[in-house]
Amino acid sequence: MTAKIARVQPPHERPDLSRLTPIIIGAAATIAAIIVLWVVTSVRRDQPFPVDLWWHELMVANRTDAGLVLAWIPGHLGGPVLAAVTGLVIVGTLLILRWWWAAITVAAALVLCIAIAAPLARVVARIRPEDSLAEVVPTSFPSGHVAFAAAMATVLALLFRHWLWWLLGAVWVLWMAWSRTYLAAHWLTDVIGGIFLGVAVGILAWAVVETIRRRRAARTATAPPD
């Protein structure tokens, strides 16, 4: 008897979501991100919130050599170059598997996050903590490291829709957020803004591509045979 090898089902071929879910979730995430951005940018750029100062003092007071090593791991891995390379590797892997729509979704999230986070940080020009151990340029809000981590974690979790992806993504994003404040590279509200922005970018990229995919699938299904 010849053994049958089951084809691994691409993430986008799993019909277990309602048609309106992508749009609703994407809209809600975008609204939340806009609110956070508005609140943070409405304050003076050189004056952090009281919660920022409290968290900053807590991080600095509890620094250890082991903690610094733990903080630099995501700090280096989440840098602009390595983060872009990681995203391209994920896209390449999905293309090798011929999961075209999944590859397009991840690529869209990657491009959108880069296109929004970096220019926004320069426009806001928020001052970083004076004792930063990492970057010192006034591009503190939002945290690009955290935004990219949140975008990739969100889009992968939405694609594969398994609790393990959500768990690993949450751990990575929280680790990244903690490390950026532990190194005094960002204020607490910077990393919170990065989380909101990254989640919104991931959801919107997924929602747009998923909507296009479903419409194309619907047209193909209703098209008359040749």
Steps between C-alpha positions, in 0.01 A plus 500: 500500500636835401502745783325827428677813608255769606565838348585763756217749483607862440385738774275701270303196388348440841137621480442548872445876518195709421521740207479814712752399765810638322342839440357533851822400675711716270281805558501454879877460514554805283276717717682386815838575343390846388375584849830398658698695242289810557534485879878461494569758231279755674748536786826690481762290329762558768277421798405136562188394686525432876452130426798520265721643773376243752571208267834644392620536859381147574696357206819693578486414870474128424770469234735204528766357271280199427206726433700707253603187310138387488392844382757527222387173335172638358665840471745364244263252331231764466724760340405642159735281294446168676126563531473561125708189428276296730192625321650416160593150621141442613366623165751283313404194701131554425580542131697175498195329652290670229279667755468803277233690691675445833827629349321807363345566841830487688671712234222758521532519878878535471481783247216679678675489836823641359311764303309624806720451807823665386347816345261537792785484751684776312191719477417466870871538593446406860807524723638173637610456863830677562664182634413283199740210449393459139378762252515868593339670198164670568283233337366341814131468414392247395751225564589356160639181655174434682280605207671256265492218755129558565420521127674172417360321806147617421502416131648153558251426776211607276631289214553177691236555770639272769538585867872423485559779247314744721698391805841518331409832341390649832818384674721645226319835491502540879867401516579757233297770675665430835849499348455840336402659830760305697769643273337845537469522123129584534241621744222264602244682284736465202486121516127502568455715189721255310282209609182675387655604171644155430176321582303741282743459210493121527122487514448749219746322271329171569151648464571665165670198345239261641216712362663506156560125511141423593360723229721335240398158628132598484534627141680180399230285659217684323674536163345286223715209384688539173 
